[in-house]
Amino acid sequence: ADMFANEEGGPEPDWVVTEREQFSDFRDLNKDGKMDKDEIQHWILPQDYDHALAEARHLVYESDVDKDQKLTKEEVLNNWNMFVGSQATNYGEDLTRNHDEL
């Protein structure tokens, strides 16, 4: 109710419908209408999710201007704020080291 107060007879916004579907299809694994401790743990720390790979893909997707799946030094420097704020670069610390691949 803090995020969306449904008025009687009024339609729900698309984001509410999407969240309901996400909850029923992916979060409420035992279909009891609420999330228990195991379901919350699976949601926050999914077993089949590679955080490092997801972050690397995100950095490439956001920074690869020419969409060649390779980052140039210029592409990294033009998006430096994203890289220094990323866990994948150890919050920028790894960018100060010499890298042959760059």
ZATIMAR-918605 format. One line per field, with one value per residue (C-alpha): chain; residue number from 1; residue in three letters; x, y, z. Coordinates in pm, whole numbers, plus 50000, padded with zeros to 5 digits. Example, Ala and Ser with C-alpha at 12.3 -4.5 7.8 and 13.67 -1.06 7.14 Angstrom:
REM residues 2
chain = (A;A) $
n = (1;2) $
res = (Ala;Ser) $
x = (51230;51367) $
y = (49550;49894) $
z = (50780;50714) $
***
This chain:
REM residues 102
chain = (A;A;A;A;A;A;A;A;A;A;A;A;A;A;A;A;A;A;A;A;A;A;A;A;A;A;A;A;A;A;A;A;A;A;A;A;A;A;A;A;A;A;A;A;A;A;A;A;A;A;A;A;A;A;A;A;A;A;A;A;A;A;A;A;A;A;A;A;A;A;A;A;A;A;A;A;A;A;A;A;A;A;A;A;A;A;A;A;A;A;A;A;A;A;A;A;A;A;A;A;A;A) $
n = (1;2;3;4;5;6;7;8;9;10;11;12;13;14;15;16;17;18;19;20;21;22;23;24;25;26;27;28;29;30;31;32;33;34;35;36;37;38;39;40;41;42;43;44;45;46;47;48;49;50;51;52;53;54;55;56;57;58;59;60;61;62;63;64;65;66;67;68;69;70;71;72;73;74;75;76;77;78;79;80;81;82;83;84;85;86;87;88;89;90;91;92;93;94;95;96;97;98;99;100;101;102) $
res = (Ala;Asp;Met;Phe;Ala;Asn;Glu;Glu;Gly;Gly;Pro;Glu;Pro;Asp;Trp;Val;Val;Thr;Glu;Arg;Glu;Gln;Phe;Ser;Asp;Phe;Arg;Asp;Leu;Asn;Lys;Asp;Gly;Lys;Met;Asp;Lys;Asp;Glu;Ile;Gln;His;Trp;Ile;Leu;Pro;Gln;Asp;Tyr;Asp;His;Ala;Leu;Ala;Glu;Ala;Arg;His;Leu;Val;Tyr;Glu;Ser;Asp;Val;Asp;Lys;Asp;Gln;Lys;Leu;Thr;Lys;Glu;Glu;Val;Leu;Asn;Asn;Trp;Asn;Met;Phe;Val;Gly;Ser;Gln;Ala;Thr;Asn;Tyr;Gly;Glu;Asp;Leu;Thr;Arg;Asn;His;Asp;Glu;Leu) $
x = (50000;50299;50393;50050;49708;49453;49142;48824;48759;49078;49330;49663;49974;50182;50463;50223;50100;50462;50558;50260;50366;50729;50612;50379;50604;50952;50948;50669;50818;50581;50277;50152;50107;50402;50778;50943;51309;51423;51241;51394;51741;51690;51576;51869;52139;52025;52233;52239;52340;52698;52732;53074;52961;52645;52842;53098;52819;52655;52978;53037;52674;52673;53019;53060;52950;53024;52870;53164;53172;53518;53604;53861;54056;53847;53520;53638;53760;53438;53245;53499;53238;53060;53384;53506;53167;53171;53254;53398;53686;53726;53564;53822;54132;54201;54194;54520;54711;54871;54665;54800;54448;54386) $
y = (50000;50233;50197;50150;50210;50031;50238;50031;49943;50114;49929;49821;49976;49748;49731;49593;49324;49235;49215;48988;48758;48755;48665;48385;48242;48275;48382;48181;47840;47641;47844;47928;48300;48418;48388;48176;48185;47939;48129;48457;48299;48159;48504;48693;48431;48213;47900;47926;48292;48397;48747;48814;48712;48920;49227;49182;49152;49463;49664;49555;49617;49968;50070;49899;50189;50017;49687;49472;49287;49433;49732;49981;50195;50491;50309;50226;50580;50731;50523;50533;50612;50283;50087;50247;50181;49814;49521;49353;49602;49589;49934;50077;49941;49691;49972;50113;49795;49736;49510;49357;49301;49675) $
z = (50000;50045;49678;49522;49673;49456;49410;49383;49023;48904;48690;48831;48673;48451;48707;48970;48730;48646;49014;49086;48803;48923;49272;49166;48892;49046;49413;49578;49500;49723;49607;49957;49885;50094;50096;50362;50468;50198;49922;50035;50041;49689;49570;49724;49662;49371;49321;48943;48915;48846;48991;48840;48493;48522;48632;48353;48094;48237;48213;47853;47754;47901;47777;47440;47218;46886;47011;46898;47234;47303;47515;47399;47639;47526;47596;47947;48012;47875;48128;48410;48675;48605;48633;48954;49109;49011;49231;48919;48919;49296;49300;49061;49231;48950;48692;48826;48733;48393;48170;47849;47719;47706) $
***
